[in-house]
Amino acid sequence: MKTSLTVIDLFCGAGGLTFGFKRAGYRIVFALDVDWDAIRTYTANNPGIPWINKDIRKVAVEEIQNVAEIKAGDIDVIMAGIPCEGYSLLNRRYDPSDPRNYLFVEFMRVVKKLKPRSVLIENVPGLLRRENGGFRKVIENSLEKLGFNTSSFTLNAVDFGVPQKRTRLFFIGLSSNKKFEPPCPTHGTSESLLSFINLTRPHVTVWDAISDLPQLQPGEEKNQYESEPRTEYQKLMREGSSKLYNHRAPNHPEWTVRLIEKTRPGASLYETFRQRIRLRWDEPSPTIPAGGVRPQWFFAHPGQPRGITVREMARLQSFPDTYIFHGSLIKQRVLVGDAVPPLLAEVIARKLAEYI
């Protein structure tokens, strides 16, 4: 699918939204993020896109126009995975006055001046419950005041071919009188496959996603494949890749290795931290978080006594093996965990193209 549709990606992070939209044929004309490791990763994997590495609150719209060489009315989509830490229900120190909760105001400022044909905002579903749904109403009302016919909805990435149960909230506004209808799931459980005619494939599992990657001892790194791809998903992830990157196991102490060994797949590693589990081969992964608690790994491998690698995290997020993450090991995990899965972004992009 080729389009001439143009996109600006604010809060671009490592580039999950951008990569998905590029796969759908869009042309990305500008990206912005305050984090240098994010921009470094983004530009290395998406060369040629004009960018600014700065806090959006300190960026004038005229600066964006100059760097991207655009004027008001030129852009088809302005999108943003607005930082979600303030909204997330995993954030036990939730503070309604957290300035991260109001970065959407800066997004609206840019949108107001650049007048795109559509907008897309991605966030965690926890936003729906914060302030009794007040944040959702403010975002929808703000977009409506700017002339956008707005819809909001949640999608689970696992229903669109991503090997991860990751529910995300989306706002899409159209400058036309149309209202965006979210895409229908393409993957499902064996029961749902019988219930919905549009579902043609089962959910992608952890085994489908990472079983071809080389085995590692704690602290070990490998950069060469040792087997052929075993599934269609693995073939897709390895397309164009002849070398492995970001495949280094955490360097565990012996007691952690023993703990993982005695934890059955699917079970929690700790009594007091139930979300930290050993993955199961035969199911999709739970939501990949941004990093984790010390020592900065979250899920254990289902077949090896170690935490999963950044490459395994990236596979579970649907980033291809050609997509290389930069920065410290901890930062790489954060960048992967913060991202929108590219395959989910691609599905939304293809659907959005029908409306613009």
C-alpha positions as CSV (number, residue, x, y, z in Angstrom):
1,M,0.0,0.0,0.0
2,K,1.5,3.3,-1.1
3,T,0.1,6.7,-0.1
4,S,1.2,10.3,-0.3
5,L,0.0,10.9,3.2
6,T,2.3,12.9,5.4
7,V,2.9,12.5,9.2
8,I,4.4,14.3,12.1
9,D,5.4,12.1,15.1
10,L,5.6,14.1,18.4
11,F,6.9,12.2,21.5
12,C,8.3,9.8,18.9
13,G,10.2,7.6,21.3
14,A,12.1,4.7,19.6
15,G,9.7,5.0,16.7
16,G,7.0,2.3,17.0
17,L,4.2,4.5,15.6
18,T,6.5,5.8,12.9
19,F,7.7,2.4,11.8
20,G,4.1,1.1,11.6
21,F,2.9,4.1,9.6
22,K,5.9,3.7,7.3
23,R,5.0,0.1,6.7
24,A,1.6,1.3,5.7
25,G,3.1,3.6,3.1
26,Y,3.0,7.0,4.9
27,R,5.7,9.6,4.6
28,I,7.0,10.8,8.0
29,V,8.2,14.4,7.6
30,F,9.2,15.3,11.2
31,A,9.8,13.7,14.6
32,L,10.4,15.2,18.1
33,D,11.4,13.7,21.5
34,V,13.1,15.1,24.6
35,D,15.1,11.9,25.2
36,W,18.4,11.7,23.4
37,D,18.6,7.9,23.4
38,A,15.1,7.8,21.9
39,I,16.1,10.2,19.1
40,R,19.4,8.3,18.6
41,T,17.5,5.0,18.2
42,Y,14.8,6.7,16.1
43,T,17.1,8.3,13.6
44,A,19.4,5.3,13.2
45,N,16.4,3.2,12.2
46,N,14.5,5.9,10.3
47,P,17.2,7.9,8.5
48,G,16.4,11.0,6.6
49,I,13.5,12.2,8.8
50,P,14.0,15.8,10.1
51,W,14.0,15.8,13.9
52,I,14.3,18.0,17.0
53,N,15.7,16.6,20.4
54,K,14.0,19.0,22.8
55,D,11.3,19.3,25.4
56,I,8.1,20.1,23.5
57,R,7.3,22.9,25.9
58,K,10.4,24.7,24.7
59,V,9.7,24.2,21.0
60,A,7.9,26.9,19.0
61,V,5.7,25.7,16.1
62,E,7.7,27.9,13.8
63,E,10.8,25.9,14.7
64,I,9.0,22.7,13.6
65,Q,7.9,24.3,10.4
66,N,11.5,25.4,9.6
67,V,13.1,22.1,10.3
68,A,10.4,20.0,8.5
69,E,10.0,22.6,5.7
70,I,6.2,22.6,6.0
71,K,3.4,25.1,6.4
72,A,0.0,25.0,8.1
73,G,-2.4,22.7,6.2
74,D,0.4,20.5,4.7
75,I,0.1,17.6,7.1
76,D,-2.3,14.7,7.0
77,V,-1.6,13.2,10.5
78,I,-0.1,14.6,13.6
79,M,0.4,11.7,16.1
80,A,1.8,11.2,19.5
81,G,2.4,8.5,22.1
82,I,2.1,11.1,24.8
83,P,4.2,10.0,27.9
84,C,1.9,7.8,30.0
85,E,3.7,7.4,33.3
86,G,1.4,9.8,35.0
87,Y,-1.7,8.0,33.9
88,S,-0.6,4.4,34.3
89,L,-2.3,2.3,36.9
90,L,1.2,0.7,37.5
91,N,2.3,4.1,38.8
92,R,1.6,3.7,42.6
93,R,2.6,7.4,43.1
94,Y,-0.1,8.8,40.9
95,D,-0.3,12.5,41.3
96,P,-3.1,14.4,39.3
97,S,-0.8,17.5,39.2
98,D,2.1,15.5,37.6
99,P,3.1,17.7,34.6
100,R,3.3,14.7,32.4
101,N,-0.4,14.4,32.7
102,Y,-0.8,17.7,30.8
103,L,1.6,17.3,27.9
104,F,-1.4,16.8,25.7
105,V,-1.9,20.6,26.0
106,E,1.4,21.0,24.1
107,F,0.2,18.6,21.5
108,M,-2.9,20.6,21.0
109,R,-0.8,23.8,20.7
110,V,1.1,22.3,17.8
111,V,-2.1,20.9,16.2
112,K,-3.9,24.2,16.4
113,K,-1.2,26.0,14.4
114,L,-0.4,23.3,11.9
115,K,-4.0,22.3,11.1
116,P,-3.6,18.7,10.1
117,R,-6.3,16.6,8.5
118,S,-6.3,14.1,11.3
119,V,-4.7,13.5,14.7
120,L,-3.9,10.4,16.7
121,I,-3.1,10.2,20.4
122,E,-2.0,6.9,22.1
123,N,-2.0,6.3,25.8
124,V,-2.5,3.7,28.5
125,P,-6.1,2.6,29.3
126,G,-5.5,3.7,32.9
127,L,-6.2,7.3,31.6
128,L,-9.9,6.3,31.4
129,R,-10.1,5.8,35.1
130,R,-8.0,8.7,36.3
131,E,-10.0,11.7,37.6
132,N,-13.2,9.7,37.0
133,G,-12.6,9.9,33.3
134,G,-11.9,13.6,33.4
135,F,-8.7,13.4,31.4
136,R,-10.5,11.6,28.6
137,K,-13.2,14.2,28.5
138,V,-10.7,17.1,28.4
139,I,-8.8,15.5,25.5
140,E,-11.9,14.8,23.5
141,N,-13.4,18.3,24.2
142,S,-10.1,19.9,23.2
143,L,-10.0,18.1,19.9
144,E,-13.6,18.9,19.2
145,K,-12.9,22.6,19.8
146,L,-10.2,22.5,17.2
147,G,-12.7,21.1,14.7
148,F,-12.0,17.4,14.9
149,N,-14.7,14.8,14.8
150,T,-13.2,12.6,17.6
151,S,-13.6,9.0,18.6
152,S,-11.7,7.1,21.4
153,F,-11.3,3.4,21.8
154,T,-9.1,0.7,23.2
155,L,-7.4,-2.0,21.2
156,N,-5.4,-5.1,22.4
157,A,-2.3,-5.6,20.3
158,V,-2.6,-9.4,20.6
159,D,-5.8,-9.3,18.5
160,F,-3.7,-7.8,15.6
161,G,-0.8,-10.3,15.3
162,V,1.4,-9.0,18.1
163,P,2.5,-11.7,20.5
164,Q,1.6,-9.6,23.6
165,K,-1.5,-8.8,25.5
166,R,-1.1,-5.0,25.4
167,T,-4.3,-2.9,25.6
168,R,-3.9,0.7,24.6
169,L,-6.2,3.7,24.4
170,F,-6.4,5.7,21.1
171,F,-8.0,9.1,20.3
172,I,-8.4,9.7,16.6
173,G,-9.8,13.0,15.3
174,L,-10.8,13.7,11.7
175,S,-11.3,17.2,10.2
176,S,-14.0,15.9,8.0
177,N,-17.6,15.0,9.1
178,K,-16.6,11.4,9.3
179,K,-16.1,9.4,12.5
180,F,-13.2,6.9,12.7
181,E,-14.3,3.3,13.3
182,P,-11.6,1.2,14.8
183,P,-10.2,-1.8,12.9
184,C,-11.7,-5.3,13.5
185,P,-9.4,-7.9,15.1
186,T,-7.6,-10.3,12.8
187,H,-6.3,-12.8,15.4
188,G,-8.1,-14.6,18.2
189,T,-8.4,-17.6,20.5
190,S,-9.7,-20.9,19.1
191,E,-13.2,-20.0,20.5
192,S,-13.3,-16.5,19.0
193,L,-12.0,-17.8,15.6
194,L,-15.3,-19.7,15.4
195,S,-17.4,-16.7,16.5
196,F,-16.1,-13.9,14.1
197,I,-15.7,-14.5,10.4
198,N,-13.0,-11.8,10.1
199,L,-10.7,-13.6,12.5
200,T,-8.4,-15.8,10.3
201,R,-5.5,-16.6,12.6
202,P,-4.8,-17.6,16.2
203,H,-3.0,-15.4,18.6
204,V,0.8,-15.4,18.2
205,T,2.5,-17.0,21.2
206,V,5.8,-16.5,22.9
207,W,7.1,-19.7,21.1
208,D,5.9,-18.3,17.8
209,A,7.9,-15.1,18.5
210,I,11.2,-16.0,20.0
211,S,11.9,-19.8,19.9
212,D,14.4,-19.4,17.1
213,L,16.7,-17.0,19.0
214,P,20.0,-18.5,20.3
215,Q,20.0,-19.8,23.8
216,L,22.0,-17.8,26.3
217,Q,23.6,-18.2,29.7
218,P,23.1,-15.3,32.2
219,G,25.4,-12.5,31.0
220,E,26.0,-14.0,27.6
221,E,25.5,-12.3,24.3
222,K,25.2,-13.7,20.8
223,N,25.0,-11.8,17.5
224,Q,24.5,-14.7,15.0
225,Y,21.5,-16.8,14.4
226,E,21.8,-20.5,15.1
227,S,18.7,-21.9,13.5
228,E,16.2,-21.1,10.7
229,P,13.0,-19.3,11.5
230,R,10.3,-21.7,12.7
231,T,7.1,-19.7,12.2
232,E,5.7,-17.1,9.8
233,Y,6.1,-14.5,12.5
234,Q,9.8,-15.3,12.9
235,K,10.2,-15.0,9.1
236,L,8.6,-11.6,9.2
237,M,10.8,-10.4,12.1
238,R,14.0,-11.7,10.5
239,E,13.3,-10.3,7.0
240,G,16.4,-8.5,5.8
241,S,18.4,-9.4,8.9
242,S,21.7,-11.3,8.7
243,K,23.0,-10.4,12.2
244,L,21.5,-10.3,15.7
245,Y,21.6,-7.1,17.8
246,N,20.5,-6.4,21.4
247,H,20.5,-10.1,22.3
248,R,22.4,-10.1,25.6
249,A,21.0,-11.8,28.7
250,P,21.0,-10.1,32.1
251,N,23.9,-11.0,34.3
252,H,22.1,-12.7,37.3
253,P,23.6,-13.8,40.6
254,E,23.3,-17.6,41.3
255,W,20.3,-17.2,43.6
256,T,18.3,-15.5,40.8
257,V,19.2,-18.3,38.4
258,R,17.9,-20.9,40.9
259,L,14.7,-18.9,41.5
260,I,13.9,-18.8,37.8
261,E,14.7,-22.5,37.4
262,K,12.2,-23.5,40.1
263,T,9.5,-21.2,38.9
264,R,7.1,-22.9,36.5
265,P,6.3,-21.0,33.2
266,G,3.3,-18.7,33.8
267,A,3.9,-18.3,37.5
268,S,5.1,-15.3,39.5
269,L,8.8,-15.2,40.6
270,Y,8.0,-13.4,43.8
271,E,5.1,-13.6,46.3
272,T,5.0,-9.9,46.8
273,F,5.4,-8.8,43.1
274,R,2.9,-11.0,41.2
275,Q,3.4,-9.2,37.8
276,R,7.0,-10.3,37.5
277,I,6.6,-13.8,35.9
278,R,8.2,-16.5,34.0
279,L,6.7,-16.4,30.5
280,R,4.9,-19.4,29.0
281,W,5.7,-20.7,25.5
282,D,2.1,-21.5,24.6
283,E,0.6,-18.0,25.3
284,P,1.2,-14.4,24.2
285,S,3.3,-12.4,26.6
286,P,1.7,-10.1,29.2
287,T,2.3,-6.3,28.6
288,I,6.0,-5.5,28.2
289,P,6.7,-2.7,30.7
290,A,9.2,0.1,30.3
291,G,12.2,-1.4,32.2
292,G,11.2,-2.8,35.5
293,V,12.5,-2.8,39.1
294,R,16.2,-3.5,39.9
295,P,18.0,-5.2,38.3
296,Q,15.9,-3.8,35.4
297,W,14.5,-6.9,33.9
298,F,10.9,-7.9,34.3
299,F,10.0,-11.3,32.6
300,A,12.0,-14.5,32.8
301,H,12.5,-16.7,29.7
302,P,10.2,-19.7,29.6
303,G,12.9,-22.2,28.7
304,Q,16.2,-20.7,30.1
305,P,17.0,-19.6,33.6
306,R,17.4,-15.9,32.8
307,G,15.5,-12.7,32.1
308,I,14.6,-12.0,28.5
309,T,16.9,-9.9,26.3
310,V,16.1,-6.6,24.6
311,R,15.8,-8.4,21.3
312,E,13.3,-10.8,22.8
313,M,11.4,-7.9,24.2
314,A,11.5,-6.2,20.8
315,R,10.2,-9.4,19.1
316,L,7.3,-9.5,21.6
317,Q,6.6,-5.8,20.6
318,S,6.8,-6.7,16.9
319,F,9.9,-4.7,16.1
320,P,11.9,-6.5,13.4
321,D,15.4,-7.7,14.0
322,T,16.8,-5.0,11.8
323,Y,15.6,-2.4,14.3
324,I,18.5,-1.7,16.6
325,F,18.1,-0.1,20.0
326,H,20.8,2.3,21.4
327,G,21.7,3.6,24.8
328,S,22.5,1.6,28.0
329,L,20.9,-1.8,28.5
330,I,18.5,-0.3,31.0
331,K,17.6,2.5,28.6
332,Q,17.1,0.0,25.7
333,R,14.5,-1.8,27.8
334,V,12.7,1.4,28.6
335,L,12.6,2.4,24.9
336,V,11.2,-1.0,23.9
337,G,8.7,-1.0,26.7
338,D,7.4,2.5,26.0
339,A,6.8,1.9,22.3
340,V,3.6,1.3,20.4
341,P,3.9,-2.1,18.7
342,P,4.6,-1.4,15.0
343,L,2.2,-4.1,13.8
344,L,-0.6,-2.5,15.7
345,A,0.4,0.9,14.4
346,E,0.4,-0.4,10.9
347,V,-3.2,-1.7,11.2
348,I,-4.4,1.7,12.5
349,A,-2.5,3.5,9.8
350,R,-4.1,1.4,7.0
351,K,-7.5,2.0,8.4
352,L,-6.9,5.7,8.9
353,A,-5.9,6.1,5.2
354,E,-9.4,5.1,4.3
355,Y,-10.7,8.2,6.0
356,I,-8.3,10.9,5.0
